[in-house]
């Protein structure tokens, strides 16, 4: 991991994914798990002595950009 790597906490990942509300962080964790994105490090933060997961921002962006969308018509397939 390079020193210039941008690291995000799960709250920033949730914001990037557009999740809001009390379960936003849990939803973001589930999404990262499905996408195969793992934390690069665990470190304490200014607000908590408990180690928090830090994710590589570039990896998060890449994985979310590559995930499948709903497609045209909400994911319905065209008849062949």
N, C-alpha and C positions, 0 to 999 in steps of 0.2 A: 504494500500500500504506500503510495507516494505521499509526501508531506502536504502536497497541495490538493489532495482529494477532499471534496466537499462531503461532509457527513451529515446525515439527517437523523433526528430522533423520530420515533413513531408518530408523534403529533404532527410533525412537518410532512411525513409521508401521507398521513390521513388527509391533510389539507391539500396536498398535491392530487390525491385521488378524488377529491371533492366530497369526502365523507364529513358529516356533521353530526352533532348530538352526543349523547352520553356514551354510545358504543362505537364511536368513530375509530378509536385506537384499536379496538378488538377487530373491527371490520378490516382495517388496514393490515393488521397482522395476518389475518386469514388470507387476504389477497396476496400478500408477499409470499406466504407459504405455498399457495397454489401456483404462483409464478416461479417458485424456486429461488427466490432472493433471500439470502441469509445475511445476518448482521456481520459486519466486518470486525467489530470490536464492542466490548462492553466496558463503559467507564462511568464513574460517578459524575453527576452534573452539579451546577451551582445550587440547585434547589433540592437535591436529594443525594445523600451519601451512598444510596443503593446503586449498584452499577446498572446503567441503562443501555439498551442496544442502540448502536449507531449503524446506519445503513449508508452505503455508497450511493450518493445522489444520482450519479450517472447510470449506475446499474438499475436503480429504481425507474428512472426515466426510460431507459432502453426496454426494460421488461414490460412496463405499462404501455409503451407505444406499440409493442409487438403483440400484445394480447388481442385475441379475437373480439370483434365488436358484434353488435346485434345485426348489422347488415341492413339491407333494404327491406322494408316491411316488417321490421322487428324480428328478423332472423328466419323468416319463411324461405324455403327453397323454391326456386322456379321449377316448374314442371319441364321435364326434358322432352 
